[in-house]
Amino acid sequence: MNEPDPTVAVYLGDTRLDTDRHRRIGMPEAVYAQGKTTEQCVRIVAAMLEADDAPVIVTRTSQEQREGLAALSPEAAWSTTLTWRHAEARDSKPVAIVSGGTSDHPVVDECAGVLTAMGVPVTTHRDVGVAGLHRLVGVVPSLQSASVVVAVAGMEASLATVLGGLVPVPIIGVPTSVGYGSSFEGVTALLSMLSSCAPGITVVGIDNGYGAACAAFRISGDR
């Protein structure tokens, strides 16, 4: 029989909740729903809501999981991300999230939902990819005053490189698994961003809106 770990505040038999994480690093533990049953998700979120007053974030949910979690009255839903008990909004410059195309919508929402739950102001600029460069040029002035820019793009993912030559703030590239032909489910976009000729771009993994949000949170100021 598995014994409870005395260093973990909440032990649920198959899950050990790190309820001290928010105090330690300023960010709560998030629930990654993929691979979990609906019942597990509901049990974990209910325990987190009872354990402390930190924001609660669940990512990568299925429709069935969202229906089950609805009984716990989430504060907001962002595509496959659900959030509860948002932190007080910071009085600070926003994180700007920019997407190459509408197909990147779920990754943008994951990033925006996580940041919002943690109290970070967010602006989003969707479908401004470089195939129609005039669309991107129109939003550059607002990006220059952001604290961080998150560039979400699939295909050849040149959005991050173009932004790297236009805005002075930190840029986090999020390659997505969107693309035709030899996109290799986002590998081409990932390698393109990693090979960028624009200096100082940080890159997270494919479709990792959550990871980009956490990086932007750490970069953007007070926690």
Residue pairs with C-beta under 8 A, 6 or more apart in sequence:
2 13
4 11
5 11
5 16
8 16
8 17
8 18
8 19
9 17
9 18
9 19
9 20
9 51
10 16
10 17
10 19
10 47
10 48
10 51
11 17
12 43
12 44
12 47
14 40
15 40
15 43
15 44
17 29
17 44
17 47
17 48
17 51
18 29
19 29
19 48
19 51
19 52
19 54
21 27
21 28
21 29
22 28
22 29
22 52
22 54
22 55
25 223
26 217
26 223
27 118
27 214
27 217
27 223
28 48
28 54
28 55
28 56
28 57
28 118
29 48
30 57
30 58
30 59
30 114
30 210
31 41
31 44
31 45
31 48
31 56
31 57
31 58
31 59
32 59
32 60
33 41
33 58
33 59
33 60
33 61
33 62
33 65
33 80
34 60
34 62
36 44
36 65
38 62
38 64
38 65
38 67
38 68
38 69
39 68
41 58
41 61
41 65
41 68
41 69
42 68
42 69
42 71
42 72
45 56
45 58
45 69
45 72
45 84
46 72
48 54
48 56
49 56
49 72
49 84
49 85
53 85
54 85
55 83
55 84
55 85
55 86
55 87
55 117
55 118
55 119
56 83
56 84
56 85
56 117
57 81
57 82
57 83
57 84
57 113
57 114
57 117
58 65
58 69
58 74
58 81
58 82
58 83
59 80
59 81
59 110
59 114
59 210
60 80
60 81
60 110
61 69
61 80
61 81
61 82
62 80
66 77
66 80
66 82
69 82
72 84
73 84
74 82
74 83
74 84
75 83
75 84
75 85
75 86
75 117
76 82
76 83
76 86
76 113
76 116
76 117
77 83
78 109
78 110
78 112
78 113
78 116
79 105
79 106
79 109
79 110
79 113
80 106
80 109
80 110
81 109
81 110
81 113
81 114
81 210
82 113
83 113
83 114
83 116
83 117
84 117
85 117
86 116
86 117
86 118
86 119
87 117
87 118
87 119
88 119
89 119
89 120
89 121
90 119
90 120
90 121
90 221
90 222
92 120
92 121
92 147
92 220
92 221
92 222
93 121
93 145
93 146
93 147
93 220
93 221
94 120
94 121
94 122
94 123
94 146
94 147
95 115
95 120
95 121
95 122
95 123
95 146
95 147
95 148
95 149
95 150
95 213
95 216
95 220
96 122
96 123
96 124
96 125
96 142
96 143
96 146
96 148
96 149
96 150
97 108
97 111
97 112
97 122
97 123
97 124
97 125
97 149
97 150
97 152
98 124
98 125
98 128
98 136
98 139
98 143
98 149
98 150
98 151
98 152
98 159
98 163
99 105
99 107
99 108
99 124
99 125
99 126
99 127
99 128
99 129
99 152
99 153
100 127
100 128
100 129
100 130
100 151
100 152
100 153
100 154
100 155
100 157
100 159
100 176
100 178
101 127
101 129
101 153
101 154
101 155
101 178
102 126
102 127
103 154
103 176
103 178
104 126
104 152
104 153
104 154
104 176
104 178
105 126
106 209
107 152
107 174
107 176
107 207
107 208
107 209
108 124
108 126
108 152
108 209
109 209
110 209
110 210
110 213
111 150
111 152
111 174
111 209
111 210
111 212
111 213
111 216
112 122
112 124
112 209
112 213
113 213
114 209
114 210
114 213
114 214
114 217
115 122
115 213
115 216
115 217
116 122
118 213
118 217
120 216
120 217
120 220
123 142
123 146
125 139
125 142
125 143
127 135
128 135
128 136
128 138
128 139
128 159
129 135
129 136
129 153
129 155
129 159
130 136
130 158
130 159
130 162
133 162
136 159
136 162
136 163
140 166
140 167
143 149
143 163
143 166
143 167
143 169
144 166
144 167
144 168
144 169
146 167
146 169
147 169
147 170
147 216
147 219
147 220
147 221
148 169
148 170
148 171
148 172
148 216
148 219
148 220
149 163
149 167
149 169
149 170
149 171
149 172
150 171
150 172
150 174
150 212
150 213
150 216
151 159
151 160
151 163
151 171
151 172
151 173
151 174
152 159
152 174
152 176
152 209
152 212
153 159
153 160
153 173
153 174
153 175
153 176
153 189
154 175
154 176
154 177
154 178
154 179
154 183
154 186
154 189
155 178
155 179
155 180
155 183
155 188
155 189
156 179
156 188
156 189
156 192
157 173
157 175
157 176
157 188
157 189
157 190
157 192
157 193
158 192
159 173
160 171
160 173
160 193
160 196
160 198
160 201
160 203
161 192
161 193
161 196
161 197
161 198
161 201
162 198
163 171
163 198
164 171
164 196
164 198
164 199
164 200
164 201
165 198
170 200
170 202
170 219
171 198
171 200
171 201
171 202
172 201
172 202
172 203
172 204
172 212
172 215
172 216
172 219
173 193
173 196
173 201
173 202
173 203
173 204
174 203
174 204
174 207
174 208
174 209
174 212
175 186
175 189
175 190
175 192
175 193
175 203
175 205
175 206
175 207
176 186
176 189
176 206
176 207
177 183
177 185
177 186
177 189
177 206
177 207
178 186
178 189
179 186
179 188
179 189
182 188
183 189
185 206
186 206
186 207
187 206
189 206
190 203
190 205
190 206
193 201
193 203
194 203
196 203
202 215
204 211
204 212
204 215
205 211
217 223
